[in-house]
Amino acid sequence: MRRRQEVVARLAKVQTRPNAYLCRQCLHKRLASTATATATADPAQAGPIEPPPSGRALPQSTPSASLRTTYQIKASVLLSRPPLLTRSLTPFEKSFFLYQKRLNERLALPFTRYFYYQKGTPGDVEWKQKIRERLTPARDIGRYNAYGKEGWNDELLMGAKEAEPENQLEALVRDAEVEVKEGEGEEGAEQRGQQEVQKEPVQRPMPRVTEADRMGDTKSLDRRLERTLYLVVKEGKESGGRWWFPSDGLTGKESLHTAAERVIVHAGGVNMNTWVIGNIPQGHFVLNYGTQDTKFMTQRVKQEIRGEKFFFMKGRIMAGQANLTDNKLGLTDFQWLAKDEIQKLLIPRDWNAVKLILAER
């Protein structure tokens, strides 16, 4: 009787405890087994009562021999050419920088002409001619007199061209190529006009828009100098002819860094001076084979592996050009594209995998 009372008290404690670790099914089984034990006439014949389990047992999973969850590991190289020029200024930045230059003219001491040019020399004559044209020693801030009555009016009006880099460039070149007259003095040069002296032509800087930009040559590295360009290749017919980054599977105990270096050589040839940065990938992309990938994968591949895992390695090209002749990856075409151009070329699934990895500029 005493043992039976202990069992009933234990069951009552389990049922009334608010935070019991038994599920309803386990509690039902425990009640049924306890009821059978209490119905036994001889308490000595009843087996020992097991304590309630502390939690559910995890079901044991039996792997299926027909379903293989193996993924093929691939190294994908984001080979890029960094920007060669700084980005173009915004309209606000152009106006702000010109305002700073004019403000500096107002705060600086007046230009001491005779300290730099001796009176009556050709340099003095040239200086007087230039100062009459622009009213200021500065050459790229437009016609502005910092010490005149309108010196306070140093801000530009809407539509003014003085803040444009092209206008400032023309002003600097025109100032360097100006013609002056050489004589005994300013009056002698103006009255007699003895001899004209012309400076050597000034070499203009290269334009920001190149010939490749005007021709739309996406295979050239001399385009979109303000943006980062990435090498994008077109795969063969076995992969559906999709555009993607140079990729290939790992062989043996090959690391991602070593595989990335091999992919660059196998895809673009040996005529590129490249550098794979670091051993850690920038990101990864898991491609599970399905109905939408049937046209990309052969029947043999679908039977052996379930999908592909791409690990993106960062690389830089410093010289050379890609050459797909005799490449070992079955590539048919390549382009050097910026991020906004890649978005238009890749399918949405592939673009979502790399859009946060590629540089904005």
SEKOL-638045 format. One record per residue (C-alpha): y, x, z. Coordinates in Angstrom, 2 decimals. Last residue first. Layout:
BEGIN
+---------+---------+---------+
:       Y :       X :       Z :
+---------+---------+---------+
:       Y :       X :       Z :
...
+---------+---------+---------+
***
This chain:
BEGIN
+---------+---------+---------+
:       Y :       X :       Z :
+---------+---------+---------+
:   52.13 :   31.81 :  -58.47 :
:   50.19 :   29.11 :  -56.61 :
:   47.27 :   31.42 :  -55.92 :
:   43.75 :   30.08 :  -56.42 :
:   41.58 :   29.33 :  -53.37 :
:   42.70 :   25.75 :  -52.62 :
:   42.02 :   24.55 :  -56.17 :
:   38.61 :   26.26 :  -56.33 :
:   35.98 :   23.62 :  -55.44 :
:   38.09 :   20.61 :  -56.44 :
:   38.45 :   22.13 :  -59.92 :
:   34.67 :   22.38 :  -60.37 :
:   34.12 :   18.69 :  -59.65 :
:   37.19 :   17.61 :  -61.66 :
:   36.04 :   19.41 :  -64.86 :
:   37.88 :   22.61 :  -65.60 :
:   40.43 :   23.11 :  -68.39 :
:   43.48 :   21.14 :  -67.24 :
:   43.28 :   22.55 :  -63.72 :
:   42.94 :   26.06 :  -65.14 :
:   46.32 :   25.71 :  -66.85 :
:   48.07 :   24.83 :  -63.59 :
:   46.43 :   27.83 :  -61.87 :
:   47.38 :   30.37 :  -64.51 :
:   45.11 :   31.31 :  -67.41 :
:   43.62 :   34.41 :  -69.00 :
:   41.06 :   33.11 :  -71.49 :
:   37.45 :   33.84 :  -72.48 :
:   34.88 :   32.87 :  -75.14 :
:   31.14 :   32.84 :  -75.90 :
:   29.41 :   33.98 :  -72.73 :
:   25.64 :   34.58 :  -72.76 :
:   25.62 :   36.57 :  -69.53 :
:   24.66 :   39.98 :  -70.93 :
:   27.81 :   40.60 :  -72.98 :
:   27.24 :   42.18 :  -76.38 :
:   30.87 :   41.61 :  -77.43 :
:   32.66 :   39.70 :  -74.70 :
:   35.53 :   42.17 :  -74.40 :
:   37.98 :   41.81 :  -71.53 :
:   41.11 :   43.93 :  -71.57 :
:   42.28 :   47.20 :  -70.06 :
:   44.37 :   48.02 :  -67.01 :
:   44.89 :   46.97 :  -63.40 :
:   42.50 :   44.04 :  -63.10 :
:   42.10 :   42.66 :  -59.60 :
:   39.12 :   41.04 :  -57.88 :
:   38.42 :   38.40 :  -55.25 :
:   34.82 :   37.30 :  -54.69 :
:   33.88 :   33.61 :  -54.87 :
:   30.45 :   32.71 :  -53.47 :
:   28.63 :   30.17 :  -55.64 :
:   25.63 :   28.31 :  -54.21 :
:   23.31 :   26.80 :  -56.80 :
:   20.96 :   23.85 :  -56.72 :
:   17.47 :   22.54 :  -56.02 :
:   15.50 :   25.47 :  -57.37 :
:   12.20 :   25.88 :  -59.28 :
:   11.71 :   22.58 :  -61.09 :
:   15.33 :   22.19 :  -62.09 :
:   15.39 :   25.73 :  -63.49 :
:   12.40 :   25.11 :  -65.75 :
:   13.84 :   21.88 :  -67.12 :
:   17.02 :   23.61 :  -68.21 :
:   20.32 :   23.02 :  -66.45 :
:   23.75 :   22.03 :  -67.78 :
:   22.78 :   18.80 :  -69.57 :
:   20.94 :   17.64 :  -66.49 :
:   23.95 :   18.30 :  -64.27 :
:   25.17 :   14.68 :  -64.15 :
:   21.68 :   13.50 :  -63.29 :
:   21.44 :   15.82 :  -60.34 :
:   21.39 :   19.47 :  -59.38 :
:   23.36 :   20.28 :  -56.26 :
:   26.24 :   22.71 :  -56.74 :
:   27.48 :   24.26 :  -53.51 :
:   30.84 :   26.08 :  -53.71 :
:   31.97 :   29.04 :  -51.65 :
:   35.19 :   30.65 :  -50.48 :
:   37.19 :   33.85 :  -50.42 :
:   34.08 :   35.99 :  -50.21 :
:   33.82 :   38.86 :  -47.68 :
:   33.02 :   42.35 :  -48.96 :
:   36.55 :   43.45 :  -49.76 :
:   38.64 :   43.51 :  -52.92 :
:   36.73 :   44.09 :  -56.15 :
:   38.83 :   46.49 :  -58.23 :
:   39.09 :   46.59 :  -62.01 :
:   39.90 :   49.04 :  -64.78 :
:   38.60 :   47.16 :  -67.81 :
:   36.99 :   48.65 :  -70.92 :
:   33.46 :   48.52 :  -69.44 :
:   32.57 :   45.07 :  -70.70 :
:   33.91 :   41.65 :  -69.77 :
:   30.81 :   39.74 :  -68.64 :
:   28.20 :   42.38 :  -67.79 :
:   30.80 :   44.76 :  -66.37 :
:   32.54 :   42.11 :  -64.28 :
:   29.21 :   40.65 :  -63.13 :
:   28.02 :   44.09 :  -61.94 :
:   31.09 :   44.56 :  -59.77 :
:   30.63 :   41.08 :  -58.32 :
:   26.95 :   41.78 :  -57.59 :
:   27.86 :   44.93 :  -55.68 :
:   30.33 :   43.02 :  -53.54 :
:   27.97 :   40.09 :  -53.02 :
:   25.20 :   42.39 :  -51.84 :
:   22.03 :   43.15 :  -53.83 :
:   18.77 :   42.97 :  -51.90 :
:   16.81 :   41.82 :  -54.94 :
:   18.98 :   40.39 :  -57.71 :
:   21.93 :   38.12 :  -56.96 :
:   22.73 :   35.42 :  -59.48 :
:   25.56 :   35.56 :  -62.01 :
:   29.11 :   34.34 :  -62.33 :
:   32.22 :   34.92 :  -64.45 :
:   34.56 :   31.97 :  -63.70 :
:   33.97 :   28.63 :  -65.38 :
:   34.52 :   26.78 :  -68.61 :
:   31.59 :   24.59 :  -69.68 :
:   29.48 :   25.21 :  -72.78 :
:   26.69 :   22.94 :  -71.58 :
:   24.92 :   25.59 :  -69.52 :
:   22.26 :   26.27 :  -72.17 :
:   24.99 :   26.11 :  -74.83 :
:   26.66 :   29.26 :  -73.53 :
:   29.34 :   29.65 :  -70.89 :
:   33.04 :   29.78 :  -71.55 :
:   34.97 :   32.31 :  -69.47 :
:   38.01 :   32.11 :  -67.20 :
:   39.83 :   35.29 :  -66.15 :
:   42.68 :   34.44 :  -63.80 :
:   46.43 :   34.92 :  -64.31 :
:   48.93 :   35.06 :  -61.45 :
:   52.39 :   33.86 :  -62.42 :
:   55.84 :   35.34 :  -63.13 :
:   54.68 :   37.37 :  -66.12 :
:   53.47 :   34.27 :  -67.92 :
:   52.13 :   36.34 :  -70.79 :
:   51.29 :   40.00 :  -71.41 :
:   47.64 :   39.66 :  -70.35 :
:   46.73 :   38.28 :  -73.75 :
:   43.79 :   35.95 :  -74.39 :
:   45.93 :   32.83 :  -73.88 :
:   48.07 :   33.62 :  -76.95 :
:   50.57 :   30.74 :  -77.08 :
:   52.68 :   32.46 :  -79.75 :
:   55.93 :   32.21 :  -77.76 :
:   54.25 :   33.26 :  -74.54 :
:   52.44 :   36.12 :  -76.27 :
:   55.78 :   37.34 :  -77.66 :
:   57.13 :   37.61 :  -74.14 :
:   59.45 :   35.41 :  -72.11 :
:   61.06 :   37.43 :  -69.30 :
:   63.04 :   39.43 :  -71.83 :
:   63.00 :   43.25 :  -71.78 :
:   66.15 :   44.90 :  -70.51 :
:   68.88 :   45.85 :  -73.00 :
:   69.43 :   49.45 :  -73.96 :
:   73.14 :   50.25 :  -73.95 :
:   74.69 :   51.41 :  -77.19 :
:   76.52 :   54.75 :  -76.86 :
:   80.17 :   54.46 :  -75.98 :
:   82.84 :   54.13 :  -78.64 :
:   85.88 :   56.43 :  -78.77 :
:   88.78 :   55.41 :  -80.99 :
:   91.35 :   58.03 :  -81.94 :
:   95.15 :   58.30 :  -82.26 :
:   96.17 :   54.76 :  -81.48 :
:   99.86 :   55.76 :  -81.44 :
:  101.38 :   52.99 :  -79.35 :
:   98.48 :   51.81 :  -77.21 :
:   96.99 :   55.24 :  -76.62 :
:  100.39 :   56.84 :  -75.95 :
:  101.29 :   54.11 :  -73.49 :
:   98.02 :   54.49 :  -71.62 :
:   98.20 :   58.22 :  -71.62 :
:   97.71 :   61.32 :  -73.73 :
:   95.35 :   59.50 :  -76.01 :
:   91.80 :   58.05 :  -76.24 :
:   91.36 :   54.46 :  -77.26 :
:   88.64 :   52.35 :  -75.61 :
:   85.61 :   50.45 :  -76.95 :
:   83.47 :   48.28 :  -74.67 :
:   79.68 :   48.82 :  -74.67 :
:   79.17 :   49.04 :  -70.89 :
:   81.29 :   45.96 :  -70.15 :
:   79.51 :   43.97 :  -72.83 :
:   76.13 :   44.93 :  -71.38 :
:   77.16 :   43.92 :  -67.86 :
:   78.69 :   40.63 :  -69.03 :
:   75.62 :   39.83 :  -71.14 :
:   73.38 :   40.35 :  -68.14 :
:   75.57 :   38.14 :  -65.96 :
:   75.35 :   35.34 :  -68.51 :
:   71.57 :   35.66 :  -68.72 :
:   71.28 :   35.67 :  -64.92 :
:   73.17 :   32.34 :  -64.71 :
:   75.76 :   32.23 :  -61.92 :
:   78.79 :   32.49 :  -64.24 :
:   77.56 :   29.62 :  -66.41 :
:   79.43 :   26.76 :  -64.73 :
:   77.83 :   23.31 :  -65.14 :
:   79.07 :   21.94 :  -61.83 :
:   81.94 :   23.98 :  -60.45 :
:   81.51 :   27.36 :  -58.85 :
:   82.75 :   28.45 :  -55.44 :
:   85.25 :   31.27 :  -54.91 :
:   88.43 :   29.21 :  -54.66 :
:   89.87 :   31.13 :  -51.74 :
:   91.12 :   33.86 :  -54.07 :
:   93.27 :   31.37 :  -55.96 :
:   96.58 :   32.88 :  -54.81 :
:   95.38 :   36.34 :  -55.73 :
:   93.50 :   38.94 :  -53.70 :
:   89.93 :   38.05 :  -54.75 :
:   90.86 :   37.66 :  -58.40 :
:   88.00 :   36.09 :  -60.37 :
:   86.95 :   36.09 :  -64.00 :
:   83.15 :   36.21 :  -63.81 :
:   81.00 :   37.58 :  -61.00 :
:   79.07 :   40.23 :  -62.97 :
:   81.46 :   43.17 :  -63.47 :
:   83.00 :   43.62 :  -60.05 :
:   86.30 :   45.51 :  -60.10 :
:   88.20 :   42.21 :  -60.39 :
:   90.74 :   40.61 :  -62.76 :
:   88.08 :   40.22 :  -65.52 :
:   90.01 :   41.03 :  -68.68 :
:   93.06 :   42.86 :  -67.31 :
:   90.79 :   44.94 :  -65.05 :
:   88.80 :   46.05 :  -68.08 :
:   91.79 :   47.38 :  -70.02 :
:   93.22 :   49.14 :  -67.01 :
:   89.89 :   50.83 :  -66.30 :
:   89.53 :   52.04 :  -69.87 :
:   92.98 :   53.63 :  -69.79 :
:   92.20 :   55.33 :  -66.47 :
:   88.94 :   56.68 :  -67.86 :
:   90.75 :   57.95 :  -70.95 :
:   93.08 :   59.96 :  -68.68 :
:   96.73 :   59.06 :  -68.00 :
:   96.43 :   58.93 :  -64.24 :
:   93.33 :   60.55 :  -62.88 :
:   90.52 :   58.12 :  -62.29 :
:   88.34 :   57.86 :  -59.16 :
:   90.85 :   58.27 :  -56.31 :
:   93.57 :   56.95 :  -58.61 :
:   91.93 :   53.51 :  -58.75 :
:   91.48 :   52.79 :  -55.07 :
:   89.65 :   49.44 :  -55.20 :
:   91.02 :   47.07 :  -52.60 :
:   89.11 :   46.91 :  -49.31 :
:   86.12 :   44.56 :  -49.14 :
:   86.28 :   41.08 :  -47.61 :
:   87.39 :   39.17 :  -50.70 :
:   85.07 :   41.06 :  -53.03 :
:   82.16 :   40.46 :  -50.62 :
:   82.89 :   36.73 :  -50.74 :
:   82.65 :   36.87 :  -54.52 :
:   79.23 :   38.51 :  -54.32 :
:   77.99 :   36.08 :  -51.65 :
:   79.14 :   33.10 :  -53.75 :
:   77.23 :   34.50 :  -56.72 :
:   74.09 :   34.73 :  -54.58 :
:   74.48 :   31.15 :  -53.33 :
:   75.08 :   29.67 :  -56.77 :
:   71.93 :   31.30 :  -58.18 :
:   69.89 :   30.34 :  -55.11 :
:   70.92 :   26.69 :  -55.42 :
:   70.05 :   26.59 :  -59.12 :
:   66.56 :   28.01 :  -58.34 :
:   65.86 :   31.63 :  -59.10 :
:   63.07 :   32.67 :  -61.45 :
:   60.02 :   34.24 :  -59.84 :
:   59.70 :   37.97 :  -59.40 :
:   58.06 :   39.77 :  -62.26 :
:   54.62 :   41.35 :  -62.83 :
:   52.60 :   38.62 :  -61.15 :
:   49.04 :   39.67 :  -60.23 :
:   46.25 :   39.85 :  -62.84 :
:   43.17 :   38.12 :  -61.53 :
:   39.38 :   38.38 :  -61.48 :
:   38.03 :   35.51 :  -59.39 :
:   34.42 :   36.72 :  -59.53 :
:   31.47 :   34.41 :  -58.88 :
:   28.42 :   35.78 :  -57.06 :
:   25.41 :   33.48 :  -57.22 :
:   22.79 :   32.45 :  -54.67 :
:   20.10 :   30.14 :  -56.07 :
:   19.26 :   27.37 :  -53.66 :
:   15.79 :   26.60 :  -52.31 :
:   15.19 :   23.11 :  -50.92 :
:   11.71 :   22.70 :  -52.41 :
:   10.11 :   19.26 :  -52.41 :
:    6.42 :   19.06 :  -53.46 :
:    5.07 :   20.96 :  -50.45 :
:    6.71 :   18.65 :  -48.02 :
:    7.80 :   20.12 :  -44.77 :
:    6.51 :   18.34 :  -41.69 :
:    9.25 :   17.39 :  -39.31 :
:    8.42 :   17.11 :  -35.66 :
:   10.20 :   14.25 :  -33.99 :
:   12.49 :   15.31 :  -31.14 :
:   11.37 :   14.04 :  -27.80 :
:   13.76 :   11.67 :  -26.12 :
:   15.32 :   12.59 :  -22.86 :
:   14.81 :   13.41 :  -19.20 :
:   11.32 :   12.02 :  -19.07 :
:   10.46 :    9.76 :  -16.11 :
:    8.26 :   11.51 :  -13.57 :
:    4.52 :   11.21 :  -14.10 :
:    2.53 :    9.06 :  -11.69 :
:   -0.72 :   10.68 :  -10.73 :
:   -3.82 :    8.73 :  -11.66 :
:   -5.01 :    5.70 :   -9.79 :
:   -8.51 :    6.03 :   -8.37 :
:   -7.21 :    6.82 :   -4.88 :
:   -5.15 :    3.64 :   -4.85 :
:   -8.35 :    1.54 :   -4.98 :
:   -7.65 :   -1.97 :   -6.08 :
:   -6.00 :   -1.08 :   -9.38 :
:   -3.30 :   -3.57 :  -10.26 :
:   -0.61 :   -1.09 :   -9.24 :
:   -1.70 :    1.41 :  -11.91 :
:   -1.69 :   -1.18 :  -14.67 :
:    1.80 :   -2.29 :  -13.68 :
:    2.91 :    1.33 :  -13.73 :
:    1.63 :    1.84 :  -17.28 :
:    3.43 :   -1.29 :  -18.49 :
:    6.68 :   -0.40 :  -16.71 :
:    6.66 :    3.11 :  -18.15 :
:    6.05 :    1.82 :  -21.67 :
:    8.99 :   -0.57 :  -21.36 :
:   11.21 :    2.20 :  -20.00 :
:   10.30 :    4.46 :  -22.92 :
:   11.21 :    1.74 :  -25.43 :
:   14.49 :    0.90 :  -23.71 :
:   15.65 :    4.48 :  -23.64 :
:   15.46 :    6.55 :  -20.51 :
:   18.24 :    8.95 :  -19.36 :
:   19.50 :    6.61 :  -16.71 :
:   23.30 :    6.51 :  -16.27 :
:   23.66 :    3.11 :  -14.63 :
:   20.71 :    3.47 :  -12.18 :
:   19.45 :   -0.06 :  -11.41 :
:   16.33 :    0.11 :  -13.56 :
:   15.35 :    3.65 :  -12.52 :
:   15.88 :    2.87 :   -8.83 :
:   13.80 :   -0.29 :   -9.10 :
:   11.03 :    1.69 :  -10.75 :
:   11.08 :    4.26 :   -7.96 :
:   10.99 :    1.55 :   -5.30 :
:    8.00 :   -0.09 :   -7.00 :
:    6.12 :    3.22 :   -7.15 :
:    6.87 :    4.03 :   -3.53 :
:    5.71 :    0.57 :   -2.45 :
:    2.41 :    1.05 :   -4.31 :
:    1.85 :    4.40 :   -2.61 :
:    2.38 :    2.78 :    0.79 :
:    0.00 :    0.00 :    0.00 :
+---------+---------+---------+
***
